[in-house]
Amino acid sequence: MSDTPATSHAYEKLTPDTVLDALASVGLFGDGRLLPLNSYENRVYQVGLEDRSQVVVKFYRPGRWSDAQIQEEHDFAAELAQAEVPMVAPLLLEGRSLHHHAGFAFSVSPSRGGRAPELDDFEVLEWIGRFLARIHTVGAARPFVQRPALDLRHFGTDSRDWLLAHEKVPLDVQAEWTAMCERALAMIADTPLAEPAGAGLRTLRLHGDCHPGNILWTPTDRAGGGPHFVDLDDARTGFAVQDLWMLLSGDRAQRTAQLSGLLDGYEQMREFDRRELALIEPLRTLRLLHYSAWLARRWQDPIFPITFPWFGSSDYWKGQIQMLEDQCEAMAEEPLYA
């Protein structure tokens, strides 16, 4: 796997005609309605079909995942759907879920609506917790073979090394950022994220990017209402707590209350190892580093400078230094809900 696009500006070739031709290649014919959906890593469109139905077509960023890694994502989604977990899985078209057209790998999924869940509602949190436990029960049934782990190396040291090797941190703040980065990584090196396989905690297949935008909520007064999950693009091997902490926000008291709701639901369906709670702040720190590296790696994609104009300045990196310092303090505190 390489996180550097194989072709600069590859998505410039992804015109509306290319999108419609890709769908036609698998027997789906658009009626001209084409709506880009919010996605930076890949390109995702809601497309109207001639029968007035709608589908969502996802074009994977060239060079990021291999076909085998994408297929593992699809297979995991299919396992979840078969277990009646509300996961929006790619459709099987002509016997396959992964297709190719004009140099792009793509998939087609049903179009499902919904709104962001109300994460200040205890019942909503409990409901989501139950479904996360069901996702993890399926995820624990077998391992990923092709997809990498969410750990210190892949998200932390690899991100630091790439940023420094490609001179993405300005010289006037580079020494301070590097020192703070080293401090944070040294603290994470003393956690199970350094060597997940030998940590004494169980790893499993995860959603991996379970933030509120990847949970769609539909009214509970209709059949199938409640949460359904989308976008397994970042599915990786890791610890169960990864799929919980990204749903927490606010001050420590608010996050503790939210975590309580999630765990109340989760533990109705599946045991949760409370030792994993000590990994929340280390995981948040790794995501901080990985996010900076992700923006820098994607800078040749024209949508990134337009969408993230603040990235890369000395002020940006000074802000990162402060956030890393804050994370070091957070990692030294007692974990939430201890």
C-alpha positions in Angstrom: 0.0 0.0 0.0 1.2 3.5 -0.8 -0.5 6.7 0.5 0.9 8.7 -2.3 -1.4 9.0 -5.4 -0.1 6.9 -8.3 -1.1 9.7 -10.7 -1.0 13.4 -10.0 -4.5 15.0 -10.3 -5.9 11.6 -11.2 -9.4 12.8 -10.5 -9.2 15.4 -13.2 -10.1 12.6 -15.5 -13.2 11.7 -13.6 -15.7 13.7 -15.6 -19.5 13.3 -15.3 -19.4 11.3 -18.6 -16.8 9.0 -17.0 -19.0 8.4 -14.0 -22.0 7.6 -16.1 -19.9 5.3 -18.4 -18.6 3.5 -15.4 -22.1 2.8 -14.2 -23.2 1.7 -17.7 -20.3 -0.8 -17.7 -22.1 -2.7 -14.9 -25.6 -2.4 -16.4 -26.8 0.7 -14.6 -27.9 3.7 -16.7 -28.0 7.2 -15.3 -30.7 9.7 -16.1 -28.4 12.7 -15.8 -28.9 13.4 -12.1 -25.4 13.4 -10.5 -24.6 14.9 -7.1 -21.1 15.0 -5.7 -21.1 13.9 -2.0 -18.8 15.2 0.7 -15.6 13.1 0.3 -12.0 14.2 -0.1 -10.1 10.9 0.1 -12.2 9.3 -2.7 -14.8 10.7 -5.0 -18.4 9.8 -4.3 -21.5 10.6 -6.2 -25.2 10.1 -5.8 -26.5 9.2 -9.2 -30.1 9.0 -10.4 -31.0 6.0 -12.6 -33.4 5.7 -15.5 -35.9 3.9 -13.3 -35.9 6.9 -10.9 -34.0 5.1 -8.2 -30.7 6.4 -6.9 -27.3 4.8 -6.1 -24.1 6.0 -4.6 -20.9 5.3 -6.7 -17.5 5.5 -5.0 -14.3 5.9 -7.0 -11.3 4.9 -4.9 -8.2 7.1 -4.9 -5.7 5.5 -7.2 -2.7 4.1 -5.5 -4.1 4.1 -1.9 -5.5 0.6 -1.5 -4.8 -2.5 -3.5 -7.7 -4.4 -5.1 -7.2 -7.1 -2.4 -7.4 -4.5 0.4 -10.6 -3.0 -1.1 -12.1 -6.4 -1.5 -11.5 -7.0 2.2 -13.5 -3.9 3.0 -16.3 -5.1 0.8 -16.3 -8.6 2.3 -16.4 -7.1 5.8 -19.4 -5.0 4.8 -21.1 -8.0 3.4 -20.5 -10.0 6.5 -22.0 -7.2 8.6 -25.1 -7.0 6.4 -25.5 -10.7 6.5 -25.5 -10.5 10.3 -28.3 -7.9 10.0 -26.0 -5.1 11.2 -27.2 -1.9 9.6 -24.2 -1.4 7.4 -24.6 0.0 3.8 -22.7 -2.6 1.8 -21.6 -2.4 -1.9 -24.0 -4.0 -4.3 -23.1 -7.2 -6.2 -23.3 -6.4 -9.9 -22.4 -9.0 -12.4 -21.3 -11.2 -9.5 -18.8 -8.6 -8.1 -18.7 -5.7 -5.8 -15.4 -4.2 -7.1 -15.3 -2.9 -10.6 -12.8 -1.0 -12.9 -13.3 1.7 -15.5 -11.0 4.2 -17.1 -8.2 3.5 -14.6 -10.4 3.8 -11.5 -11.6 1.1 -9.1 -15.2 1.8 -8.1 -18.1 0.3 -6.2 -21.9 1.0 -6.2 -24.0 1.1 -3.1 -27.7 1.8 -2.3 -28.5 5.4 -1.6 -29.6 5.8 2.0 -30.6 9.0 3.7 -30.4 10.1 7.3 -29.1 12.8 9.6 -26.3 12.9 12.2 -27.1 11.2 15.5 -27.9 13.3 18.5 -25.0 12.4 20.7 -26.3 14.3 23.7 -29.2 11.8 23.9 -28.4 8.9 26.2 -30.8 6.5 24.4 -29.1 7.3 21.1 -25.7 6.6 22.5 -26.9 3.4 24.0 -28.4 2.3 20.7 -25.2 3.1 18.8 -23.2 1.2 21.5 -25.3 -1.9 20.9 -24.7 -1.8 17.2 -20.9 -1.1 17.6 -20.8 -4.3 19.7 -22.5 -6.2 16.9 -20.0 -4.8 14.4 -17.2 -5.9 16.7 -18.7 -9.4 17.2 -18.5 -9.9 13.4 -15.1 -8.2 13.3 -13.7 -10.6 15.8 -14.8 -13.7 13.8 -11.7 -13.6 11.5 -8.8 -11.2 10.9 -7.9 -8.9 8.1 -5.2 -10.4 5.9 -4.4 -7.5 3.6 -5.4 -4.4 5.5 -2.9 -2.8 8.0 -3.2 -2.2 11.7 -4.1 1.1 13.4 -1.0 1.3 15.6 2.0 3.5 16.6 4.0 2.7 13.5 1.3 3.2 10.8 -0.2 6.3 12.3 2.6 7.8 14.4 6.2 7.1 13.4 5.4 6.7 9.7 3.6 10.0 9.7 6.4 11.8 11.5 9.1 10.3 9.3 7.2 11.2 6.1 6.6 14.8 7.1 10.2 15.4 8.0 11.6 13.5 5.0 9.5 15.6 2.6 10.3 18.9 4.5 6.7 19.7 5.2 7.3 21.3 8.6 8.7 24.9 8.2 12.3 25.3 9.5 11.3 28.0 12.0 9.1 25.5 13.9 10.6 22.2 12.8 12.9 21.7 15.9 10.1 22.5 18.4 7.5 20.3 16.5 9.9 17.4 16.2 10.8 17.6 19.9 7.1 17.7 21.0 6.3 14.9 18.5 9.1 12.7 20.0 7.7 13.3 23.5 4.2 12.2 22.4 5.5 9.2 20.5 7.6 8.1 23.5 4.5 8.2 25.7 2.6 6.1 23.2 5.5 3.6 22.9 4.7 2.6 26.5 1.1 1.6 25.5 -0.3 -1.5 23.7 -0.4 0.5 20.5 3.3 0.0 20.1 3.0 -3.8 19.8 -0.8 -4.6 19.6 -0.2 -8.3 18.9 1.6 -8.8 22.2 -0.3 -6.4 24.4 -2.6 -8.8 26.1 -5.6 -7.0 24.6 -7.6 -8.4 21.8 -7.5 -6.8 18.4 -10.2 -7.2 15.8 -11.5 -5.8 12.5 -12.8 -2.2 13.1 -14.9 0.4 11.3 -11.8 2.5 11.9 -13.3 5.9 11.2 -16.5 5.9 13.3 -17.1 9.6 13.6 -20.7 11.0 13.7 -20.6 11.8 9.9 -20.3 8.0 9.2 -23.5 7.2 11.2 -26.8 8.1 9.6 -29.8 8.3 11.8 -33.4 7.7 10.6 -36.6 8.2 12.5 -37.3 5.4 15.0 -41.1 5.4 14.3 -40.6 3.6 11.0 -39.3 0.2 10.1 -35.5 0.0 10.1 -35.2 3.3 12.0 -32.2 4.2 14.1 -28.5 4.2 13.1 -27.0 2.8 10.0 -23.3 2.9 9.3 -21.5 3.9 6.1 -17.9 4.1 4.8 -15.6 1.3 5.7 -12.8 2.8 3.7 -10.6 3.2 6.8 -11.4 -0.3 8.2 -8.3 -1.6 9.9 -7.2 -4.0 12.6 -7.1 -2.5 16.1 -8.6 -2.2 19.5 -12.4 -1.9 20.0 -12.1 1.5 21.8 -11.1 3.1 18.4 -14.7 2.9 17.3 -16.0 4.6 20.4 -13.7 7.5 21.2 -14.4 9.4 18.0 -18.0 9.8 19.1 -17.0 11.7 22.2 -16.8 15.5 22.4 -16.9 18.4 24.8 -15.2 18.7 28.2 -14.1 15.8 30.3 -17.4 15.5 32.1 -19.4 15.5 28.8 -17.1 12.9 27.3 -17.3 10.7 30.3 -21.1 10.8 30.2 -21.2 10.1 26.5 -18.8 7.1 27.0 -21.0 5.8 29.8 -24.0 5.8 27.4 -22.0 4.0 24.6 -20.6 1.4 27.0 -24.0 0.8 28.6 -25.3 -0.2 25.1 -22.1 -2.0 24.1 -22.0 -4.2 27.2 -25.5 -5.4 26.6 -24.2 -7.2 23.6 -20.5 -7.8 24.1 -17.9 -7.6 26.8 -15.6 -4.6 26.7 -12.1 -4.6 28.2 -11.9 -1.5 30.4 -8.1 -1.5 30.1 -8.6 -0.1 26.6 -9.9 3.2 28.0 -6.3 4.2 28.6 -5.8 4.1 24.9 -8.3 6.9 24.1 -5.8 9.8 24.4 -2.9 8.0 22.7 -5.3 7.2 19.8 -6.4 10.8 19.6 -2.7 11.8 19.5 -2.0 9.4 16.7 -4.9 10.7 14.7 -3.6 14.2 15.1 -0.2 13.2 13.6 -1.8 11.1 10.9 -4.2 13.9 9.9 -1.3 16.4 9.3 0.5 13.7 7.2 -2.7 13.0 5.3 -3.2 16.6 4.3 0.5 16.9 3.2 0.4 13.7 1.2 -2.7 14.9 -0.7 -1.6 18.4 -1.5 -1.2 17.7 -5.2 -4.9 17.0 -5.4 -6.4 20.4 -6.3 -9.3 20.1 -3.9 -7.0 20.1 -0.9 -5.5 23.6 -1.2 -9.0 24.9 -1.9 -10.6 23.2 1.1 -7.7 23.5 3.6 -6.0 26.8 2.7 -4.8 27.2 6.3 -2.7 24.0 6.2 1.1 24.1 6.1 1.8 27.6 7.4 4.0 28.2 10.5 0.9 29.2 12.4 -0.6 25.8 11.6 2.4 24.0 12.9 2.6 26.2 16.0 -1.0 25.1 16.6 0.0 21.5 16.2 2.8 21.9 18.7 0.3 23.3 21.3 -2.1 20.4 20.6 0.6 17.8 21.0 1.6 19.4 24.3 -2.1 19.3 25.4 -2.2 15.6 24.3 0.9 14.8 26.3 -0.9 16.3 29.4 -4.1 14.3 28.6 -2.1 11.1 28.2 -0.7 11.6 31.7 -4.1 11.9 33.2 -6.3 9.1 34.5 -8.4 7.6 31.6 -12.0 8.5 31.1 -14.6 6.5 33.0 -11.8 4.8 35.0 
